[in-house]
């Protein structure tokens, strides 16, 4: 159980980075659509 928890915590930063990049891409695409 501790190993799976450690794996989840180890993967969490990567998931957060991917979501942040995704929101950044959507935000930039929205700005480009406005122009």
N, CA, C and O atoms as a GROMACS GRO file, in nm:
protein
  140
    1UNK      N    1   0.084  -0.121   0.000
    1UNK     CA    2   0.000   0.000   0.000
    1UNK      C    3   0.087   0.125   0.000
    1UNK      O    4   0.058   0.222  -0.070
    2UNK      N    5   0.193   0.123   0.078
    2UNK     CA    6   0.282   0.239   0.082
    2UNK      C    7   0.351   0.258  -0.052
    2UNK      O    8   0.377   0.371  -0.094
    3UNK      N    9   0.381   0.147  -0.120
    3UNK     CA   10   0.448   0.158  -0.250
    3UNK      C   11   0.356   0.223  -0.353
    3UNK      O   12   0.399   0.307  -0.431
    4UNK      N   13   0.228   0.182  -0.352
    4UNK     CA   14   0.132   0.240  -0.447
    4UNK      C   15   0.112   0.388  -0.415
    4UNK      O   16   0.095   0.469  -0.507
    5UNK      N   17   0.112   0.423  -0.287
    5UNK     CA   18   0.094   0.563  -0.246
    5UNK      C   19   0.213   0.645  -0.293
    5UNK      O   20   0.197   0.758  -0.341
    6UNK      N   21   0.333   0.589  -0.278
    6UNK     CA   22   0.453   0.659  -0.322
    6UNK      C   23   0.451   0.677  -0.474
    6UNK      O   24   0.493   0.781  -0.525
    7UNK      N   25   0.402   0.576  -0.545
    7UNK     CA   26   0.394   0.586  -0.691
    7UNK      C   27   0.295   0.695  -0.731
    7UNK      O   28   0.320   0.771  -0.825
    8UNK      N   29   0.182   0.702  -0.661
    8UNK     CA   30   0.082   0.803  -0.692
    8UNK      C   31   0.138   0.942  -0.667
    8UNK      O   32   0.118   1.034  -0.747
    9UNK      N   33   0.209   0.959  -0.556
    9UNK     CA   34   0.268   1.089  -0.524
    9UNK      C   35   0.378   1.123  -0.624
    9UNK      O   36   0.399   1.240  -0.655
   10UNK      N   37   0.448   1.021  -0.673
   10UNK     CA   38   0.555   1.043  -0.769
   10UNK      C   39   0.497   1.083  -0.905
   10UNK      O   40   0.559   1.160  -0.978
   11UNK      N   41   0.380   1.031  -0.938
   11UNK     CA   42   0.317   1.063  -1.066
   11UNK      C   43   0.237   1.193  -1.060
   11UNK      O   44   0.213   1.256  -1.163
   12UNK      N   45   0.197   1.233  -0.940
   12UNK     CA   46   0.112   1.351  -0.925
   12UNK      C   47   0.173   1.477  -0.987
   12UNK      O   48   0.103   1.547  -1.059
   13UNK      N   49   0.301   1.508  -0.962
   13UNK     CA   50   0.360   1.630  -1.022
   13UNK      C   51   0.353   1.628  -1.174
   13UNK      O   52   0.332   1.731  -1.237
   14UNK      N   53   0.371   1.510  -1.233
   14UNK     CA   54   0.367   1.500  -1.379
   14UNK      C   55   0.225   1.528  -1.430
   14UNK      O   56   0.207   1.596  -1.531
   15UNK      N   57   0.126   1.474  -1.358
   15UNK     CA   58  -0.014   1.497  -1.397
   15UNK      C   59  -0.048   1.645  -1.386
   15UNK      O   60  -0.116   1.701  -1.472
   16UNK      N   61   0.000   1.708  -1.278
   16UNK     CA   62  -0.026   1.852  -1.258
   16UNK      C   63   0.039   1.933  -1.369
   16UNK      O   64  -0.021   2.027  -1.421
   17UNK      N   65   0.162   1.896  -1.406
   17UNK     CA   66   0.232   1.969  -1.512
   17UNK      C   67   0.158   1.956  -1.644
   17UNK      O   68   0.148   2.052  -1.720
   18UNK      N   69   0.107   1.837  -1.672
   18UNK     CA   70   0.033   1.814  -1.796
   18UNK      C   71  -0.095   1.896  -1.799
   18UNK      O   72  -0.130   1.955  -1.901
   19UNK      N   73  -0.166   1.900  -1.685
   19UNK     CA   74  -0.291   1.977  -1.680
   19UNK      C   75  -0.262   2.126  -1.693
   19UNK      O   76  -0.338   2.197  -1.759
   20UNK      N   77  -0.154   2.173  -1.631
   20UNK     CA   78  -0.117   2.314  -1.641
   20UNK      C   79  -0.084   2.349  -1.786
   20UNK      O   80  -0.126   2.453  -1.836
   21UNK      N   81  -0.008   2.262  -1.852
   21UNK     CA   82   0.026   2.285  -1.993
   21UNK      C   83  -0.099   2.284  -2.079
   21UNK      O   84  -0.111   2.362  -2.173
   22UNK      N   85  -0.192   2.194  -2.047
   22UNK     CA   86  -0.316   2.185  -2.125
   22UNK      C   87  -0.398   2.313  -2.111
   22UNK      O   88  -0.450   2.365  -2.209
   23UNK      N   89  -0.408   2.363  -1.986
   23UNK     CA   90  -0.484   2.486  -1.965
   23UNK      C   91  -0.415   2.605  -2.030
   23UNK      O   92  -0.480   2.697  -2.078
   24UNK      N   93  -0.282   2.602  -2.032
   24UNK     CA   94  -0.207   2.710  -2.097
   24UNK      C   95  -0.234   2.708  -2.247
   24UNK      O   96  -0.251   2.814  -2.309
   25UNK      N   97  -0.238   2.589  -2.306
   25UNK     CA   98  -0.264   2.577  -2.449
   25UNK      C   99  -0.405   2.625  -2.482
   25UNK      O  100  -0.426   2.693  -2.582
   26UNK      N  101  -0.502   2.589  -2.398
   26UNK     CA  102  -0.640   2.632  -2.422
   26UNK      C  103  -0.651   2.783  -2.405
   26UNK      O  104  -0.725   2.849  -2.478
   27UNK      N  105  -0.577   2.839  -2.309
   27UNK     CA  106  -0.582   2.984  -2.286
   27UNK      C  107  -0.521   3.058  -2.404
   27UNK      O  108  -0.575   3.159  -2.448
   28UNK      N  109  -0.409   3.008  -2.456
   28UNK     CA  110  -0.344   3.073  -2.570
   28UNK      C  111  -0.430   3.059  -2.695
   28UNK      O  112  -0.436   3.151  -2.776
   29UNK      N  113  -0.496   2.944  -2.711
   29UNK     CA  114  -0.582   2.924  -2.828
   29UNK      C  115  -0.702   3.018  -2.821
   29UNK      O  116  -0.746   3.070  -2.924
   30UNK      N  117  -0.754   3.041  -2.701
   30UNK     CA  118  -0.866   3.133  -2.685
   30UNK      C  119  -0.823   3.275  -2.720
   30UNK      O  120  -0.898   3.350  -2.782
   31UNK      N  121  -0.702   3.312  -2.678
   31UNK     CA  122  -0.651   3.446  -2.708
   31UNK      C  123  -0.632   3.463  -2.858
   31UNK      O  124  -0.662   3.569  -2.914
   32UNK      N  125  -0.583   3.358  -2.924
   32UNK     CA  126  -0.561   3.366  -3.068
   32UNK      C  127  -0.694   3.375  -3.142
   32UNK      O  128  -0.704   3.441  -3.245
   33UNK      N  129  -0.797   3.308  -3.088
   33UNK     CA  130  -0.929   3.314  -3.152
   33UNK      C  131  -0.988   3.453  -3.138
   33UNK      O  132  -1.059   3.500  -3.227
   34UNK      N  133  -0.959   3.521  -3.026
   34UNK     CA  134  -1.012   3.656  -3.004
   34UNK      C  135  -0.954   3.754  -3.105
   34UNK      O  136  -1.024   3.843  -3.154
   35UNK      N  137  -0.825   3.737  -3.137
   35UNK     CA  138  -0.760   3.833  -3.227
   35UNK      C  139  -0.810   3.820  -3.370
   35UNK      O  140  -0.765   3.894  -3.458
   0.00000   0.00000   0.00000
